[in-house]
Amino acid sequence: MQKPEWRLRASRYLVDSPYMRLRMDEVELPDGTIVPNYYVRESPGFVVVVPLTADGRIVLVRQYRYGADSIHLELPAGMLLDGEEPRACALRELSEETGYEVDRCELAAEYYPEPVRSTARAYVYIASGARKVREPVPDVTEHLEVELASLDDFRAMLADGRIDTGASIAAGFLALEKLGRL
């Protein structure tokens, strides 16, 4: 398929903060149709880490999410800071959220979680040799608890909805495929 030519006619930011940049574009489609309010959320992206302990357990976080006003079981994850490399972000987020460090941390996959309305790219890392070295130091908005699950339990949690956030589901299945454990 050839990329269609959408022409940007005007653009302005509705939100421009360290946590979110939301712009409203006016675009002209190839057939001449004008779309006056096309919203795009700009983001450097985020990482999701699948940390494995030496005895084969997955390190998870159970945390409160204000947007949904509910508690979710997830893989450690976080937003890339300006100029931060994805692997460095993965190691930072894992340490902050769980207090764990790892022997190895390798990129398993990349994907666009919402290309229709966002520039964000997701990076999935498999981290092995995870060991607790200190207590978590979460951000001020993070309220979480660390949990461990066997690979079999983790797979079941992904399948039965106990893990119910899109990024963790995608990363979990991608990691299980890479590990040959689907």
Contacts in CASP RR format, 6 or more apart in sequence:
PFRMAT RR
TARGET T0000
AUTHOR 0000-0000-0000
METHOD contacts of the structure
MODEL  1
MQKPEWRLRASRYLVDSPYMRLRMDEVELPDGTIVPNYYVRESPGFVVVV
PLTADGRIVLVRQYRYGADSIHLELPAGMLLDGEEPRACALRELSEETGY
EVDRCELAAEYYPEPVRSTARAYVYIASGARKVREPVPDVTEHLEVELAS
LDDFRAMLADGRIDTGASIAAGFLALEKLGRL
4 29 0 8 1.000
4 30 0 8 1.000
5 30 0 8 1.000
6 27 0 8 1.000
6 28 0 8 1.000
6 29 0 8 1.000
6 30 0 8 1.000
7 27 0 8 1.000
7 28 0 8 1.000
8 25 0 8 1.000
8 26 0 8 1.000
8 27 0 8 1.000
9 25 0 8 1.000
9 26 0 8 1.000
9 27 0 8 1.000
9 28 0 8 1.000
9 34 0 8 1.000
10 25 0 8 1.000
10 26 0 8 1.000
11 23 0 8 1.000
11 24 0 8 1.000
11 25 0 8 1.000
11 26 0 8 1.000
12 23 0 8 1.000
12 24 0 8 1.000
13 21 0 8 1.000
13 22 0 8 1.000
13 23 0 8 1.000
13 24 0 8 1.000
14 22 0 8 1.000
14 23 0 8 1.000
14 24 0 8 1.000
14 39 0 8 1.000
15 21 0 8 1.000
15 22 0 8 1.000
16 22 0 8 1.000
19 79 0 8 1.000
20 41 0 8 1.000
20 43 0 8 1.000
21 41 0 8 1.000
21 42 0 8 1.000
21 43 0 8 1.000
22 39 0 8 1.000
22 40 0 8 1.000
22 41 0 8 1.000
22 42 0 8 1.000
23 39 0 8 1.000
23 40 0 8 1.000
23 42 0 8 1.000
24 37 0 8 1.000
24 38 0 8 1.000
24 39 0 8 1.000
25 38 0 8 1.000
25 39 0 8 1.000
25 40 0 8 1.000
26 34 0 8 1.000
26 35 0 8 1.000
26 36 0 8 1.000
26 37 0 8 1.000
26 38 0 8 1.000
27 34 0 8 1.000
27 35 0 8 1.000
27 38 0 8 1.000
28 34 0 8 1.000
28 35 0 8 1.000
29 35 0 8 1.000
39 117 0 8 1.000
40 117 0 8 1.000
40 118 0 8 1.000
40 119 0 8 1.000
41 114 0 8 1.000
41 117 0 8 1.000
41 118 0 8 1.000
41 119 0 8 1.000
41 120 0 8 1.000
42 118 0 8 1.000
42 119 0 8 1.000
43 79 0 8 1.000
43 118 0 8 1.000
43 119 0 8 1.000
43 120 0 8 1.000
44 79 0 8 1.000
44 80 0 8 1.000
44 81 0 8 1.000
44 82 0 8 1.000
44 83 0 8 1.000
44 84 0 8 1.000
44 120 0 8 1.000
45 79 0 8 1.000
45 80 0 8 1.000
45 119 0 8 1.000
45 120 0 8 1.000
45 121 0 8 1.000
45 122 0 8 1.000
45 123 0 8 1.000
46 77 0 8 1.000
46 78 0 8 1.000
46 79 0 8 1.000
46 80 0 8 1.000
46 89 0 8 1.000
46 120 0 8 1.000
46 122 0 8 1.000
46 123 0 8 1.000
46 167 0 8 1.000
47 77 0 8 1.000
47 78 0 8 1.000
47 80 0 8 1.000
47 86 0 8 1.000
47 89 0 8 1.000
47 90 0 8 1.000
47 93 0 8 1.000
47 122 0 8 1.000
47 123 0 8 1.000
47 124 0 8 1.000
47 125 0 8 1.000
48 75 0 8 1.000
48 76 0 8 1.000
48 77 0 8 1.000
48 78 0 8 1.000
48 122 0 8 1.000
48 123 0 8 1.000
48 124 0 8 1.000
48 125 0 8 1.000
48 167 0 8 1.000
48 168 0 8 1.000
48 170 0 8 1.000
48 171 0 8 1.000
48 172 0 8 1.000
49 75 0 8 1.000
49 76 0 8 1.000
49 77 0 8 1.000
49 90 0 8 1.000
49 93 0 8 1.000
49 94 0 8 1.000
49 105 0 8 1.000
49 125 0 8 1.000
49 127 0 8 1.000
50 58 0 8 1.000
50 75 0 8 1.000
50 108 0 8 1.000
50 124 0 8 1.000
50 125 0 8 1.000
50 126 0 8 1.000
50 127 0 8 1.000
50 171 0 8 1.000
50 172 0 8 1.000
50 175 0 8 1.000
51 58 0 8 1.000
51 59 0 8 1.000
51 75 0 8 1.000
51 76 0 8 1.000
51 94 0 8 1.000
51 98 0 8 1.000
51 100 0 8 1.000
51 102 0 8 1.000
51 127 0 8 1.000
51 128 0 8 1.000
51 129 0 8 1.000
51 130 0 8 1.000
52 58 0 8 1.000
52 59 0 8 1.000
52 126 0 8 1.000
52 127 0 8 1.000
52 128 0 8 1.000
52 129 0 8 1.000
52 130 0 8 1.000
53 59 0 8 1.000
53 129 0 8 1.000
53 130 0 8 1.000
53 131 0 8 1.000
53 148 0 8 1.000
54 129 0 8 1.000
54 130 0 8 1.000
54 131 0 8 1.000
56 150 0 8 1.000
56 151 0 8 1.000
57 148 0 8 1.000
57 149 0 8 1.000
57 150 0 8 1.000
57 151 0 8 1.000
58 75 0 8 1.000
58 148 0 8 1.000
58 149 0 8 1.000
58 150 0 8 1.000
58 151 0 8 1.000
58 154 0 8 1.000
59 76 0 8 1.000
59 94 0 8 1.000
59 98 0 8 1.000
59 100 0 8 1.000
59 130 0 8 1.000
59 146 0 8 1.000
59 147 0 8 1.000
59 148 0 8 1.000
60 73 0 8 1.000
60 74 0 8 1.000
60 75 0 8 1.000
60 76 0 8 1.000
60 146 0 8 1.000
60 147 0 8 1.000
60 148 0 8 1.000
60 149 0 8 1.000
60 154 0 8 1.000
60 163 0 8 1.000
61 73 0 8 1.000
61 74 0 8 1.000
61 75 0 8 1.000
61 76 0 8 1.000
61 97 0 8 1.000
61 98 0 8 1.000
61 144 0 8 1.000
61 145 0 8 1.000
61 146 0 8 1.000
61 147 0 8 1.000
62 71 0 8 1.000
62 72 0 8 1.000
62 73 0 8 1.000
62 74 0 8 1.000
62 144 0 8 1.000
62 145 0 8 1.000
62 146 0 8 1.000
62 147 0 8 1.000
63 71 0 8 1.000
63 72 0 8 1.000
63 74 0 8 1.000
63 142 0 8 1.000
63 143 0 8 1.000
63 144 0 8 1.000
63 145 0 8 1.000
64 70 0 8 1.000
64 71 0 8 1.000
64 143 0 8 1.000
64 144 0 8 1.000
65 71 0 8 1.000
65 72 0 8 1.000
65 165 0 8 1.000
66 141 0 8 1.000
72 163 0 8 1.000
72 164 0 8 1.000
72 165 0 8 1.000
72 168 0 8 1.000
73 147 0 8 1.000
73 157 0 8 1.000
73 162 0 8 1.000
73 163 0 8 1.000
73 164 0 8 1.000
73 168 0 8 1.000
74 163 0 8 1.000
74 165 0 8 1.000
74 167 0 8 1.000
74 168 0 8 1.000
75 163 0 8 1.000
75 167 0 8 1.000
75 168 0 8 1.000
75 171 0 8 1.000
75 172 0 8 1.000
76 93 0 8 1.000
76 94 0 8 1.000
76 97 0 8 1.000
76 98 0 8 1.000
77 93 0 8 1.000
77 167 0 8 1.000
77 168 0 8 1.000
77 171 0 8 1.000
78 89 0 8 1.000
78 93 0 8 1.000
79 89 0 8 1.000
80 86 0 8 1.000
80 89 0 8 1.000
81 89 0 8 1.000
84 92 0 8 1.000
86 107 0 8 1.000
86 123 0 8 1.000
86 125 0 8 1.000
87 105 0 8 1.000
87 107 0 8 1.000
87 125 0 8 1.000
89 123 0 8 1.000
90 105 0 8 1.000
90 123 0 8 1.000
90 125 0 8 1.000
90 127 0 8 1.000
91 101 0 8 1.000
91 102 0 8 1.000
91 105 0 8 1.000
91 127 0 8 1.000
94 100 0 8 1.000
94 101 0 8 1.000
94 102 0 8 1.000
94 105 0 8 1.000
94 127 0 8 1.000
94 130 0 8 1.000
95 101 0 8 1.000
95 133 0 8 1.000
95 134 0 8 1.000
95 137 0 8 1.000
96 136 0 8 1.000
96 137 0 8 1.000
96 138 0 8 1.000
96 139 0 8 1.000
97 136 0 8 1.000
97 138 0 8 1.000
97 142 0 8 1.000
97 144 0 8 1.000
97 146 0 8 1.000
98 132 0 8 1.000
98 136 0 8 1.000
98 146 0 8 1.000
99 132 0 8 1.000
99 133 0 8 1.000
99 134 0 8 1.000
99 135 0 8 1.000
99 136 0 8 1.000
99 137 0 8 1.000
99 146 0 8 1.000
100 130 0 8 1.000
100 131 0 8 1.000
100 132 0 8 1.000
100 133 0 8 1.000
100 146 0 8 1.000
101 130 0 8 1.000
101 131 0 8 1.000
101 133 0 8 1.000
102 127 0 8 1.000
102 128 0 8 1.000
102 129 0 8 1.000
102 130 0 8 1.000
102 131 0 8 1.000
103 128 0 8 1.000
103 129 0 8 1.000
104 127 0 8 1.000
104 128 0 8 1.000
104 129 0 8 1.000
105 125 0 8 1.000
105 126 0 8 1.000
105 127 0 8 1.000
105 128 0 8 1.000
106 125 0 8 1.000
106 126 0 8 1.000
106 127 0 8 1.000
107 123 0 8 1.000
107 124 0 8 1.000
107 125 0 8 1.000
108 124 0 8 1.000
108 125 0 8 1.000
108 126 0 8 1.000
108 171 0 8 1.000
108 174 0 8 1.000
108 175 0 8 1.000
108 178 0 8 1.000
109 123 0 8 1.000
109 124 0 8 1.000
109 171 0 8 1.000
109 174 0 8 1.000
109 175 0 8 1.000
109 178 0 8 1.000
110 121 0 8 1.000
110 122 0 8 1.000
110 123 0 8 1.000
110 124 0 8 1.000
111 121 0 8 1.000
111 122 0 8 1.000
111 124 0 8 1.000
111 170 0 8 1.000
111 174 0 8 1.000
112 118 0 8 1.000
112 120 0 8 1.000
112 121 0 8 1.000
112 122 0 8 1.000
113 120 0 8 1.000
113 122 0 8 1.000
113 166 0 8 1.000
113 167 0 8 1.000
113 170 0 8 1.000
114 120 0 8 1.000
122 167 0 8 1.000
122 170 0 8 1.000
122 171 0 8 1.000
124 170 0 8 1.000
124 171 0 8 1.000
124 172 0 8 1.000
124 174 0 8 1.000
124 175 0 8 1.000
126 175 0 8 1.000
126 178 0 8 1.000
126 179 0 8 1.000
136 144 0 8 1.000
136 146 0 8 1.000
138 144 0 8 1.000
149 157 0 8 1.000
151 176 0 8 1.000
151 179 0 8 1.000
151 181 0 8 1.000
154 163 0 8 1.000
154 172 0 8 1.000
154 176 0 8 1.000
155 176 0 8 1.000
155 181 0 8 1.000
155 182 0 8 1.000
156 162 0 8 1.000
157 163 0 8 1.000
158 168 0 8 1.000
158 169 0 8 1.000
158 172 0 8 1.000
158 173 0 8 1.000
158 176 0 8 1.000
163 169 0 8 1.000
163 172 0 8 1.000
173 182 0 8 1.000
176 182 0 8 1.000
END
